[in-house]
């Protein structure tokens, strides 16, 4: 269903999916391997709830990323 996809964490302004951000937030991750690995897929961090989340997760605090217009 596209409505669910549109509200997924990966599309939220609180979601941080960059590998470098994961490694900064979880320093021990680098000792296991790297946040660039296939195990995490496109999962990331929720800055609002301060936790690791699936990119496909959904929550009531969803806030769509808005494009910056110059």
C-alpha positions as CSV (number, residue, x, y, z in Angstrom):
1,X,0.0,0.0,0.0
2,X,1.6,3.3,-1.0
3,X,0.2,5.2,2.0
4,X,2.2,3.0,4.3
5,X,5.3,3.5,2.2
6,X,4.9,7.2,2.3
7,X,4.8,7.3,6.1
8,X,7.8,5.0,6.7
9,X,10.7,6.1,8.8
10,X,13.0,6.3,5.8
11,X,10.9,9.3,4.7
12,X,10.8,11.1,8.0
13,X,12.9,14.2,8.8
14,X,14.0,12.5,12.1
15,X,15.5,9.5,10.3
16,X,19.3,9.3,9.7
17,X,20.4,6.5,7.4
18,X,24.0,7.4,6.7
19,X,26.5,4.8,7.7
20,X,28.8,7.4,9.2
21,X,26.0,8.7,11.5
22,X,25.4,5.2,12.7
23,X,29.1,4.6,13.5
24,X,29.3,7.9,15.4
25,X,26.2,7.0,17.5
26,X,27.3,3.4,18.1
27,X,31.1,3.4,18.3
28,X,31.3,-0.3,19.1
29,X,29.7,-1.1,15.7
30,X,33.0,-0.4,14.1
31,X,34.7,-3.1,16.2
32,X,32.2,-5.7,14.9
33,X,32.6,-4.6,11.2
34,X,31.0,-1.4,9.8
35,X,27.6,0.3,9.4
36,X,28.3,0.0,5.6
37,X,27.5,-3.8,5.8
38,X,24.6,-5.5,4.2
39,X,23.2,-6.6,7.5
40,X,21.6,-3.2,8.3
41,X,20.0,-2.8,4.8
42,X,18.7,0.7,4.7
43,X,17.9,0.9,8.5
44,X,19.1,3.9,10.5
45,X,18.6,6.1,13.6
46,X,15.6,8.0,14.8
47,X,16.9,11.3,16.2
48,X,13.5,12.0,17.9
49,X,13.3,8.7,19.8
50,X,17.1,8.1,20.0
51,X,17.0,4.5,18.7
52,X,17.9,2.3,15.9
53,X,14.9,1.7,13.6
54,X,14.0,-0.2,10.5
55,X,13.6,2.1,7.5
56,X,10.2,0.5,6.8
57,X,9.0,1.1,10.4
58,X,6.1,3.5,11.0
59,X,5.3,5.7,14.0
60,X,2.9,8.4,15.1
61,X,5.6,11.0,15.2
62,X,6.3,10.8,11.5
63,X,7.3,14.2,10.0
64,X,7.7,14.3,6.3
65,X,11.0,15.6,4.9
66,X,10.3,18.8,3.0
67,X,12.4,20.0,0.1
68,X,14.4,23.2,0.6
69,X,13.5,25.8,-2.0
70,X,16.2,28.3,-2.9
